[in-house]
Amino acid sequence: YMDKNRPLPPGEALDAYRERDYERRKAAGFPPPLFPSTFDTPEATPEQQQERERIGGW
């Protein structure tokens, strides 16, 4: 199952949904991940990463 609290995985197939997913997680206050992961799923830009750290606090 996909952890909805993490960013979408990399790949062009999900690019159309990436910004809407980011805004959904941002509105929820960037909840912490539900499951541990071995895959790196960084935010799309350094600015978004900084905002996630500021809002989510993790």
All heavy atoms as TSV, in Angstrom:
chain	resi	resn	atom	element	x	y	z
A	1	TYR	N	N	0.832	-1.189	0.000
A	1	TYR	CA	C	0.000	0.000	0.000
A	1	TYR	C	C	0.872	1.246	0.000
A	1	TYR	O	O	1.967	1.232	0.548
A	1	TYR	CB	C	-0.913	0.011	1.215
A	1	TYR	CG	C	-1.922	-1.106	1.192
A	1	TYR	CD1	C	-1.696	-2.282	1.892
A	1	TYR	CD2	C	-3.085	-0.978	0.460
A	1	TYR	CE1	C	-2.606	-3.311	1.873
A	1	TYR	CE2	C	-4.006	-1.996	0.435
A	1	TYR	CZ	C	-3.768	-3.163	1.146
A	1	TYR	OH	O	-4.674	-4.162	1.112
A	2	MET	N	N	0.339	2.316	-0.558
A	2	MET	CA	C	1.099	3.562	-0.607
A	2	MET	C	C	0.800	4.407	0.633
A	2	MET	O	O	-0.353	4.527	1.031
A	2	MET	CB	C	0.717	4.350	-1.862
A	2	MET	CG	C	1.578	5.548	-2.063
A	2	MET	SD	S	1.217	6.256	-3.666
A	2	MET	CE	C	1.324	7.958	-3.242
A	3	ASP	N	N	1.819	4.943	1.241
A	3	ASP	CA	C	1.681	5.823	2.395
A	3	ASP	C	C	1.272	7.208	1.891
A	3	ASP	O	O	2.060	7.906	1.274
A	3	ASP	CB	C	3.011	5.884	3.146
A	3	ASP	CG	C	2.912	6.608	4.467
A	3	ASP	OD1	O	1.914	7.328	4.692
A	3	ASP	OD2	O	3.837	6.461	5.280
A	4	LYS	N	N	0.043	7.610	2.161
A	4	LYS	CA	C	-0.467	8.888	1.657
A	4	LYS	C	C	0.167	10.083	2.371
A	4	LYS	O	O	-0.049	11.217	1.966
A	4	LYS	CB	C	-1.978	8.936	1.800
A	4	LYS	CG	C	-2.690	7.970	0.864
A	4	LYS	CD	C	-4.177	7.941	1.076
A	4	LYS	CE	C	-4.802	9.242	0.675
A	4	LYS	NZ	N	-6.257	9.231	0.774
A	5	ASN	N	N	0.924	9.853	3.427
A	5	ASN	CA	C	1.591	10.944	4.128
A	5	ASN	C	C	2.968	11.238	3.550
A	5	ASN	O	O	3.632	12.164	3.993
A	5	ASN	CB	C	1.715	10.629	5.616
A	5	ASN	CG	C	0.369	10.605	6.296
A	5	ASN	OD1	O	-0.635	10.997	5.718
A	5	ASN	ND2	N	0.334	10.144	7.524
A	6	ARG	N	N	3.397	10.463	2.576
A	6	ARG	CA	C	4.685	10.694	1.914
A	6	ARG	C	C	4.441	11.276	0.528
A	6	ARG	O	O	3.381	11.087	-0.048
A	6	ARG	CB	C	5.448	9.384	1.758
A	6	ARG	CG	C	5.965	8.822	3.049
A	6	ARG	CD	C	6.854	7.617	2.765
A	6	ARG	NE	N	7.307	7.004	3.988
A	6	ARG	CZ	C	8.369	7.409	4.662
A	6	ARG	NH1	N	9.098	8.389	4.225
A	6	ARG	NH2	N	8.720	6.808	5.776
A	7	PRO	N	N	5.433	11.952	-0.035
A	7	PRO	CA	C	5.297	12.448	-1.405
A	7	PRO	C	C	5.135	11.290	-2.389
A	7	PRO	O	O	5.524	10.161	-2.107
A	7	PRO	CB	C	6.618	13.173	-1.673
A	7	PRO	CG	C	7.233	13.388	-0.347
A	7	PRO	CD	C	6.702	12.347	0.577
A	8	LEU	N	N	4.562	11.604	-3.538
A	8	LEU	CA	C	4.441	10.591	-4.584
A	8	LEU	C	C	5.827	10.153	-5.027
A	8	LEU	O	O	6.760	10.948	-5.046
A	8	LEU	CB	C	3.680	11.162	-5.778
A	8	LEU	CG	C	2.212	11.472	-5.533
A	8	LEU	CD1	C	1.628	12.192	-6.746
A	8	LEU	CD2	C	1.435	10.217	-5.243
A	9	PRO	N	N	5.978	8.889	-5.384
A	9	PRO	CA	C	7.283	8.420	-5.840
A	9	PRO	C	C	7.686	9.075	-7.154
A	9	PRO	O	O	6.831	9.558	-7.900
A	9	PRO	CB	C	7.094	6.913	-6.007
A	9	PRO	CG	C	5.643	6.669	-5.970
A	9	PRO	CD	C	4.988	7.840	-5.340
A	10	PRO	N	N	8.976	9.124	-7.458
A	10	PRO	CA	C	9.430	9.743	-8.694
A	10	PRO	C	C	8.899	8.984	-9.912
A	10	PRO	O	O	8.601	7.795	-9.837
A	10	PRO	CB	C	10.946	9.655	-8.629
A	10	PRO	CG	C	11.292	8.972	-7.368
A	10	PRO	CD	C	10.053	8.633	-6.636
A	11	GLY	N	N	8.773	9.702	-11.004
A	11	GLY	CA	C	8.333	9.087	-12.252
A	11	GLY	C	C	7.378	9.996	-12.992
A	11	GLY	O	O	6.551	10.679	-12.381
A	12	GLU	N	N	7.497	9.996	-14.283
A	12	GLU	CA	C	6.666	10.875	-15.103
A	12	GLU	C	C	5.187	10.521	-15.034
A	12	GLU	O	O	4.341	11.387	-15.233
A	12	GLU	CB	C	7.138	10.818	-16.552
A	12	GLU	CG	C	8.506	11.431	-16.765
A	12	GLU	CD	C	8.941	11.374	-18.213
A	12	GLU	OE1	O	8.087	11.107	-19.084
A	12	GLU	OE2	O	10.133	11.594	-18.469
A	13	ALA	N	N	4.843	9.293	-14.760
A	13	ALA	CA	C	3.443	8.868	-14.738
A	13	ALA	C	C	2.639	9.615	-13.670
A	13	ALA	O	O	1.440	9.813	-13.819
A	13	ALA	CB	C	3.349	7.368	-14.506
A	14	LEU	N	N	3.305	10.051	-12.596
A	14	LEU	CA	C	2.599	10.720	-11.499
A	14	LEU	C	C	2.771	12.233	-11.506
A	14	LEU	O	O	2.234	12.906	-10.628
A	14	LEU	CB	C	3.078	10.148	-10.164
A	14	LEU	CG	C	2.824	8.648	-9.981
A	14	LEU	CD1	C	3.481	8.157	-8.711
A	14	LEU	CD2	C	1.345	8.354	-9.958
A	15	ASP	N	N	3.492	12.772	-12.477
A	15	ASP	CA	C	3.751	14.211	-12.511
A	15	ASP	C	C	2.473	15.044	-12.554
A	15	ASP	O	O	2.405	16.113	-11.966
A	15	ASP	CB	C	4.642	14.580	-13.694
A	15	ASP	CG	C	6.099	14.211	-13.450
A	15	ASP	OD1	O	6.435	13.862	-12.289
A	15	ASP	OD2	O	6.886	14.267	-14.400
A	16	ALA	N	N	1.438	14.552	-13.215
A	16	ALA	CA	C	0.181	15.303	-13.316
A	16	ALA	C	C	-0.502	15.450	-11.955
A	16	ALA	O	O	-1.298	16.373	-11.755
A	16	ALA	CB	C	-0.760	14.597	-14.293
A	17	TYR	N	N	-0.186	14.590	-11.004
A	17	TYR	CA	C	-0.838	14.594	-9.691
A	17	TYR	C	C	0.036	15.153	-8.585
A	17	TYR	O	O	-0.425	15.349	-7.469
A	17	TYR	CB	C	-1.230	13.160	-9.308
A	17	TYR	CG	C	-2.022	12.482	-10.385
A	17	TYR	CD1	C	-1.410	11.579	-11.259
A	17	TYR	CD2	C	-3.365	12.759	-10.561
A	17	TYR	CE1	C	-2.131	10.962	-12.256
A	17	TYR	CE2	C	-4.094	12.152	-11.560
A	17	TYR	CZ	C	-3.471	11.255	-12.406
A	17	TYR	OH	O	-4.183	10.658	-13.404
A	18	ARG	N	N	1.298	15.418	-8.879
A	18	ARG	CA	C	2.267	15.777	-7.856
A	18	ARG	C	C	1.913	17.056	-7.097
A	18	ARG	O	O	1.953	17.094	-5.866
A	18	ARG	CB	C	3.653	15.909	-8.500
A	18	ARG	CG	C	4.785	15.672	-7.560
A	18	ARG	CD	C	6.095	15.466	-8.275
A	18	ARG	NE	N	6.109	14.379	-9.236
A	18	ARG	CZ	C	6.170	13.092	-8.912
A	18	ARG	NH1	N	6.226	12.739	-7.651
A	18	ARG	NH2	N	6.185	12.167	-9.840
A	19	GLU	N	N	1.554	18.121	-7.785
A	19	GLU	CA	C	1.263	19.384	-7.106
A	19	GLU	C	C	-0.005	19.281	-6.259
A	19	GLU	O	O	-0.047	19.768	-5.135
A	19	GLU	CB	C	1.117	20.525	-8.115
A	19	GLU	CG	C	0.963	21.859	-7.422
A	19	GLU	CD	C	1.089	23.032	-8.377
A	19	GLU	OE1	O	1.557	22.846	-9.513
A	19	GLU	OE2	O	0.710	24.132	-7.972
A	20	ARG	N	N	-1.026	18.618	-6.778
A	20	ARG	CA	C	-2.269	18.463	-6.013
A	20	ARG	C	C	-2.024	17.621	-4.762
A	20	ARG	O	O	-2.565	17.917	-3.693
A	20	ARG	CB	C	-3.335	17.830	-6.890
A	20	ARG	CG	C	-4.698	17.853	-6.247
A	20	ARG	CD	C	-5.789	17.479	-7.187
A	20	ARG	NE	N	-5.463	16.229	-7.868
A	20	ARG	CZ	C	-6.267	15.616	-8.705
A	20	ARG	NH1	N	-7.412	16.148	-9.006
A	20	ARG	NH2	N	-5.918	14.491	-9.280
A	21	ASP	N	N	-1.195	16.583	-4.856
A	21	ASP	CA	C	-0.858	15.763	-3.700
A	21	ASP	C	C	-0.096	16.582	-2.664
A	21	ASP	O	O	-0.364	16.492	-1.469
A	21	ASP	CB	C	-0.022	14.555	-4.135
A	21	ASP	CG	C	0.420	13.713	-2.952
A	21	ASP	OD1	O	-0.455	13.125	-2.288
A	21	ASP	OD2	O	1.636	13.650	-2.694
A	22	TYR	N	N	0.837	17.418	-3.136
A	22	TYR	CA	C	1.600	18.277	-2.219
A	22	TYR	C	C	0.661	19.232	-1.470
A	22	TYR	O	O	0.762	19.381	-0.251
A	22	TYR	CB	C	2.661	19.067	-2.995
A	22	TYR	CG	C	3.403	20.046	-2.137
A	22	TYR	CD1	C	4.419	19.625	-1.296
A	22	TYR	CD2	C	3.084	21.395	-2.141
A	22	TYR	CE1	C	5.105	20.520	-0.493
A	22	TYR	CE2	C	3.754	22.298	-1.343
A	22	TYR	CZ	C	4.761	21.852	-0.517
A	22	TYR	OH	O	5.421	22.742	0.281
A	23	GLU	N	N	-0.268	19.845	-2.195
A	23	GLU	CA	C	-1.204	20.786	-1.560
A	23	GLU	C	C	-2.110	20.069	-0.562
A	23	GLU	O	O	-2.436	20.619	0.490
A	23	GLU	CB	C	-2.035	21.504	-2.625
A	23	GLU	CG	C	-1.227	22.456	-3.485
A	23	GLU	CD	C	-0.551	23.578	-2.709
A	23	GLU	OE1	O	-1.097	24.037	-1.680
A	23	GLU	OE2	O	0.536	24.011	-3.133
A	24	ARG	N	N	-2.502	18.827	-0.850
A	24	ARG	CA	C	-3.324	18.052	0.073
A	24	ARG	C	C	-2.573	17.773	1.365
A	24	ARG	O	O	-3.092	17.965	2.469
A	24	ARG	CB	C	-3.749	16.735	-0.580
A	24	ARG	CG	C	-4.576	15.832	0.341
A	24	ARG	CD	C	-4.752	14.444	-0.225
A	24	ARG	NE	N	-3.511	13.751	-0.479
A	24	ARG	CZ	C	-2.756	13.163	0.449
A	24	ARG	NH1	N	-3.117	13.198	1.716
A	24	ARG	NH2	N	-1.640	12.549	0.133
A	25	ARG	N	N	-1.302	17.350	1.244
A	25	ARG	CA	C	-0.501	17.073	2.437
A	25	ARG	C	C	-0.199	18.360	3.202
A	25	ARG	O	O	-0.168	18.373	4.434
A	25	ARG	CB	C	0.793	16.350	2.071
A	25	ARG	CG	C	0.529	14.928	1.609
A	25	ARG	CD	C	1.778	14.124	1.251
A	25	ARG	NE	N	2.544	14.738	0.184
A	25	ARG	CZ	C	3.709	15.366	0.347
A	25	ARG	NH1	N	4.270	15.414	1.517
A	25	ARG	NH2	N	4.324	15.900	-0.677
A	26	LYS	N	N	0.007	19.460	2.474
A	26	LYS	CA	C	0.263	20.750	3.115
A	26	LYS	C	C	-0.949	21.177	3.942
A	26	LYS	O	O	-0.809	21.630	5.080
A	26	LYS	CB	C	0.575	21.791	2.037
A	26	LYS	CG	C	0.842	23.169	2.565
A	26	LYS	CD	C	1.152	24.111	1.417
A	26	LYS	CE	C	1.287	25.537	1.853
A	26	LYS	NZ	N	1.550	26.432	0.720
A	27	ALA	N	N	-2.160	21.032	3.398
A	27	ALA	CA	C	-3.383	21.395	4.114
A	27	ALA	C	C	-3.562	20.538	5.367
A	27	ALA	O	O	-4.143	20.992	6.357
A	27	ALA	CB	C	-4.588	21.251	3.191
A	28	ALA	N	N	-3.057	19.319	5.338
A	28	ALA	CA	C	-3.149	18.424	6.491
A	28	ALA	C	C	-2.023	18.671	7.489
A	28	ALA	O	O	-1.946	17.987	8.515
A	28	ALA	CB	C	-3.121	16.969	6.022
A	29	GLY	N	N	-1.144	19.614	7.208
A	29	GLY	CA	C	-0.037	19.917	8.123
A	29	GLY	C	C	1.125	18.960	8.002
A	29	GLY	O	O	1.883	18.790	8.940
A	30	PHE	N	N	1.276	18.328	6.848
A	30	PHE	CA	C	2.356	17.374	6.597
A	30	PHE	C	C	2.444	16.342	7.713
A	30	PHE	O	O	3.399	16.314	8.483
A	30	PHE	CB	C	3.703	18.084	6.419
A	30	PHE	CG	C	3.774	18.944	5.202
A	30	PHE	CD1	C	3.739	20.323	5.310
A	30	PHE	CD2	C	3.858	18.383	3.943
A	30	PHE	CE1	C	3.792	21.118	4.199
A	30	PHE	CE2	C	3.918	19.176	2.820
A	30	PHE	CZ	C	3.881	20.549	2.944
A	31	PRO	N	N	1.422	15.478	7.828
A	31	PRO	CA	C	1.483	14.447	8.876
A	31	PRO	C	C	2.689	13.529	8.682
A	31	PRO	O	O	3.136	13.318	7.555
A	31	PRO	CB	C	0.171	13.672	8.695
A	31	PRO	CG	C	-0.319	14.013	7.334
A	31	PRO	CD	C	0.258	15.338	6.971
A	32	PRO	N	N	3.229	12.994	9.769
A	32	PRO	CA	C	4.388	12.103	9.645
A	32	PRO	C	C	4.013	10.823	8.894
A	32	PRO	O	O	2.839	10.437	8.852
A	32	PRO	CB	C	4.784	11.805	11.088
A	32	PRO	CG	C	3.615	12.165	11.905
A	32	PRO	CD	C	2.821	13.178	11.155
A	33	PRO	N	N	4.980	10.157	8.310
A	33	PRO	CA	C	4.710	8.922	7.567
A	33	PRO	C	C	4.034	7.861	8.443
A	33	PRO	O	O	4.296	7.765	9.638
A	33	PRO	CB	C	6.093	8.453	7.127
A	33	PRO	CG	C	6.934	9.672	7.164
A	33	PRO	CD	C	6.385	10.537	8.249
A	34	LEU	N	N	3.184	7.063	7.802
A	34	LEU	CA	C	2.501	5.979	8.510
A	34	LEU	C	C	3.385	4.748	8.647
A	34	LEU	O	O	3.264	3.997	9.607
A	34	LEU	CB	C	1.221	5.587	7.750
A	34	LEU	CG	C	0.161	6.674	7.609
A	34	LEU	CD1	C	-0.951	6.199	6.689
A	34	LEU	CD2	C	-0.384	7.067	8.962
A	35	PHE	N	N	4.265	4.542	7.675
A	35	PHE	CA	C	5.094	3.349	7.622
A	35	PHE	C	C	6.543	3.739	7.363
A	35	PHE	O	O	6.803	4.695	6.650
A	35	PHE	CB	C	4.634	2.420	6.488
A	35	PHE	CG	C	3.162	2.134	6.509
A	35	PHE	CD1	C	2.315	2.757	5.619
A	35	PHE	CD2	C	2.619	1.255	7.429
A	35	PHE	CE1	C	0.955	2.502	5.626
A	35	PHE	CE2	C	1.261	0.997	7.454
A	35	PHE	CZ	C	0.422	1.621	6.552
A	36	PRO	N	N	7.501	2.984	7.901
A	36	PRO	CA	C	8.907	3.239	7.552
A	36	PRO	C	C	9.135	2.906	6.079
A	36	PRO	O	O	8.419	2.102	5.488
A	36	PRO	CB	C	9.680	2.295	8.463
A	36	PRO	CG	C	8.702	1.278	8.915
A	36	PRO	CD	C	7.340	1.884	8.833
A	37	SER	N	N	10.105	3.550	5.474
A	37	SER	CA	C	10.376	3.327	4.063
A	37	SER	C	C	11.872	3.279	3.809
A	37	SER	O	O	12.646	3.974	4.451
A	37	SER	CB	C	9.765	4.454	3.232
A	37	SER	OG	O	10.107	4.317	1.881
A	38	THR	N	N	12.256	2.466	2.847
A	38	THR	CA	C	13.654	2.423	2.421
A	38	THR	C	C	13.853	3.212	1.141
A	38	THR	O	O	14.966	3.345	0.664
A	38	THR	CB	C	14.104	0.970	2.188
A	38	THR	OG1	O	13.254	0.373	1.218
A	38	THR	CG2	C	14.043	0.163	3.485
A	39	PHE	N	N	12.760	3.759	0.585
A	39	PHE	CA	C	12.824	4.541	-0.641
A	39	PHE	C	C	12.875	6.014	-0.313
A	39	PHE	O	O	12.118	6.498	0.531
A	39	PHE	CB	C	11.608	4.266	-1.529
A	39	PHE	CG	C	11.528	2.852	-1.992
A	39	PHE	CD1	C	10.696	1.958	-1.357
A	39	PHE	CD2	C	12.306	2.409	-3.047
A	39	PHE	CE1	C	10.611	0.649	-1.775
A	39	PHE	CE2	C	12.239	1.096	-3.466
A	39	PHE	CZ	C	11.394	0.214	-2.832
A	40	ASP	N	N	13.748	6.738	-0.982
A	40	ASP	CA	C	13.853	8.172	-0.798
A	40	ASP	C	C	12.755	8.849	-1.616
A	40	ASP	O	O	12.660	8.656	-2.824
A	40	ASP	CB	C	15.234	8.652	-1.257
A	40	ASP	CG	C	15.459	10.114	-0.950
A	40	ASP	OD1	O	14.872	10.612	0.030
A	40	ASP	OD2	O	16.248	10.742	-1.680
A	41	THR	N	N	11.896	9.624	-0.955
A	41	THR	CA	C	10.822	10.338	-1.656
A	41	THR	C	C	10.893	11.826	-1.285
A	41	THR	O	O	10.074	12.329	-0.528
A	41	THR	CB	C	9.440	9.773	-1.289
A	41	THR	OG1	O	9.322	9.745	0.133
A	41	THR	CG2	C	9.229	8.385	-1.845
A	42	PRO	N	N	11.882	12.527	-1.815
A	42	PRO	CA	C	12.026	13.938	-1.472
A	42	PRO	C	C	10.938	14.788	-2.118
A	42	PRO	O	O	10.310	14.378	-3.093
A	42	PRO	CB	C	13.394	14.289	-2.058
A	42	PRO	CG	C	13.533	13.363	-3.216
A	42	PRO	CD	C	12.861	12.083	-2.789
A	43	GLU	N	N	10.725	15.952	-1.561
A	43	GLU	CA	C	9.794	16.889	-2.197
A	43	GLU	C	C	10.403	17.344	-3.514
A	43	GLU	O	O	11.598	17.206	-3.756
A	43	GLU	CB	C	9.544	18.085	-1.288
A	43	GLU	CG	C	8.871	17.729	0.001
A	43	GLU	CD	C	7.438	17.229	-0.160
A	43	GLU	OE1	O	6.844	17.378	-1.245
A	43	GLU	OE2	O	6.923	16.660	0.784
A	44	ALA	N	N	9.597	17.920	-4.377
A	44	ALA	CA	C	10.027	18.274	-5.724
A	44	ALA	C	C	11.090	19.363	-5.745
A	44	ALA	O	O	11.949	19.369	-6.606
A	44	ALA	CB	C	8.821	18.694	-6.559
A	45	THR	N	N	11.032	20.296	-4.809
A	45	THR	CA	C	11.989	21.403	-4.801
A	45	THR	C	C	12.514	21.636	-3.386
A	45	THR	O	O	11.850	21.282	-2.412
A	45	THR	CB	C	11.337	22.716	-5.292
A	45	THR	OG1	O	10.334	23.105	-4.347
A	45	THR	CG2	C	10.717	22.556	-6.670
A	46	PRO	N	N	13.679	22.256	-3.265
A	46	PRO	CA	C	14.185	22.584	-1.923
A	46	PRO	C	C	13.238	23.513	-1.155
A	46	PRO	O	O	13.104	23.402	0.060
A	46	PRO	CB	C	15.521	23.274	-2.202
A	46	PRO	CG	C	15.944	22.773	-3.539
A	46	PRO	CD	C	14.669	22.551	-4.304
A	47	GLU	N	N	12.546	24.401	-1.869
A	47	GLU	CA	C	11.609	25.308	-1.205
A	47	GLU	C	C	10.456	24.524	-0.563
A	47	GLU	O	O	10.036	24.816	0.552
A	47	GLU	CB	C	11.046	26.335	-2.195
A	47	GLU	CG	C	12.069	27.316	-2.713
A	47	GLU	CD	C	12.918	26.752	-3.861
A	47	GLU	OE1	O	12.518	25.745	-4.505
A	47	GLU	OE2	O	13.998	27.308	-4.105
A	48	GLN	N	N	9.957	23.524	-1.284
A	48	GLN	CA	C	8.881	22.706	-0.728
A	48	GLN	C	C	9.381	21.909	0.480
A	48	GLN	O	O	8.651	21.746	1.462
A	48	GLN	CB	C	8.335	21.755	-1.790
A	48	GLN	CG	C	7.540	22.456	-2.857
A	48	GLN	CD	C	7.093	21.513	-3.958
A	48	GLN	OE1	O	7.671	20.441	-4.128
A	48	GLN	NE2	N	6.091	21.908	-4.698
A	49	GLN	N	N	10.599	21.423	0.412
A	49	GLN	CA	C	11.165	20.676	1.537
A	49	GLN	C	C	11.269	21.575	2.765
A	49	GLN	O	O	10.919	21.169	3.870
A	49	GLN	CB	C	12.536	20.112	1.162
A	49	GLN	CG	C	13.223	19.357	2.257
A	49	GLN	CD	C	12.525	18.067	2.623
A	49	GLN	OE1	O	11.711	17.557	1.880
A	49	GLN	NE2	N	12.824	17.564	3.787
A	50	GLN	N	N	11.710	22.806	2.586
A	50	GLN	CA	C	11.812	23.732	3.711
A	50	GLN	C	C	10.440	24.041	4.293
A	50	GLN	O	O	10.267	24.117	5.505
A	50	GLN	CB	C	12.498	25.020	3.261
A	50	GLN	CG	C	13.960	24.853	2.985
A	50	GLN	CD	C	14.578	26.100	2.369
A	50	GLN	OE1	O	13.877	27.036	1.991
A	50	GLN	NE2	N	15.893	26.102	2.240
A	51	GLU	N	N	9.445	24.187	3.425
A	51	GLU	CA	C	8.096	24.464	3.898
A	51	GLU	C	C	7.546	23.271	4.674
A	51	GLU	O	O	6.901	23.435	5.699
A	51	GLU	CB	C	7.191	24.783	2.701
A	51	GLU	CG	C	5.826	25.265	3.093
A	51	GLU	CD	C	5.034	25.752	1.903
A	51	GLU	OE1	O	5.490	25.609	0.754
A	51	GLU	OE2	O	3.942	26.285	2.131
A	52	ARG	N	N	7.810	22.056	4.193
A	52	ARG	CA	C	7.353	20.862	4.903
A	52	ARG	C	C	7.977	20.798	6.298
A	52	ARG	O	O	7.307	20.519	7.279
A	52	ARG	CB	C	7.718	19.599	4.130
A	52	ARG	CG	C	7.228	18.337	4.850
A	52	ARG	CD	C	7.746	17.088	4.218
A	52	ARG	NE	N	9.180	16.951	4.288
A	52	ARG	CZ	C	9.855	16.544	5.352
A	52	ARG	NH1	N	9.234	16.251	6.470
A	52	ARG	NH2	N	11.156	16.444	5.328
A	53	GLU	N	N	9.266	21.106	6.371
A	53	GLU	CA	C	9.934	21.083	7.679
A	53	GLU	C	C	9.372	22.165	8.605
A	53	GLU	O	O	9.212	21.937	9.785
A	53	GLU	CB	C	11.433	21.244	7.486
A	53	GLU	CG	C	12.077	20.027	6.849
A	53	GLU	CD	C	13.525	20.244	6.468
A	53	GLU	OE1	O	14.036	21.386	6.607
A	53	GLU	OE2	O	14.157	19.268	6.010
A	54	ARG	N	N	9.070	23.327	8.033
A	54	ARG	CA	C	8.525	24.433	8.839
A	54	ARG	C	C	7.122	24.103	9.326
A	54	ARG	O	O	6.801	24.281	10.508
A	54	ARG	CB	C	8.510	25.726	8.018
A	54	ARG	CG	C	8.016	26.935	8.784
A	54	ARG	CD	C	8.039	28.199	7.939
A	54	ARG	NE	N	7.268	28.087	6.719
A	54	ARG	CZ	C	5.932	28.235	6.654
A	54	ARG	NH1	N	5.246	28.458	7.737
A	54	ARG	NH2	N	5.299	28.126	5.497
A	55	ILE	N	N	6.259	23.601	8.451
A	55	ILE	CA	C	4.872	23.340	8.817
A	55	ILE	C	C	4.733	22.029	9.574
A	55	ILE	O	O	4.049	21.961	10.590
A	55	ILE	CB	C	3.980	23.305	7.545
A	55	ILE	CG1	C	3.921	24.707	6.929
A	55	ILE	CG2	C	2.579	22.831	7.878
A	55	ILE	CD1	C	3.204	24.755	5.595
A	56	GLY	N	N	5.368	20.972	9.076
A	56	GLY	CA	C	5.203	19.652	9.672
A	56	GLY	C	C	6.023	19.431	10.929
A	56	GLY	O	O	5.660	18.639	11.779
A	57	GLY	N	N	7.159	20.111	11.018
A	57	GLY	CA	C	7.994	19.974	12.199
A	57	GLY	C	C	8.713	18.634	12.321
A	57	GLY	O	O	9.138	18.263	13.396
A	58	TRP	N	N	8.875	17.906	11.236
A	58	TRP	CA	C	9.595	16.632	11.308
A	58	TRP	C	C	10.489	16.455	10.139
A	58	TRP	O	O	10.534	17.069	9.197
A	58	TRP	CB	C	8.657	15.433	11.412
A	58	TRP	CG	C	7.687	15.271	10.308
A	58	TRP	CD1	C	6.433	15.810	10.241
A	58	TRP	CD2	C	7.857	14.554	9.085
A	58	TRP	NE1	N	5.836	15.470	9.071
A	58	TRP	CE2	C	6.677	14.703	8.336
A	58	TRP	CE3	C	8.893	13.818	8.555
A	58	TRP	CZ2	C	6.509	14.126	7.096
A	58	TRP	CZ3	C	8.717	13.257	7.313
A	58	TRP	CH2	C	7.533	13.402	6.593
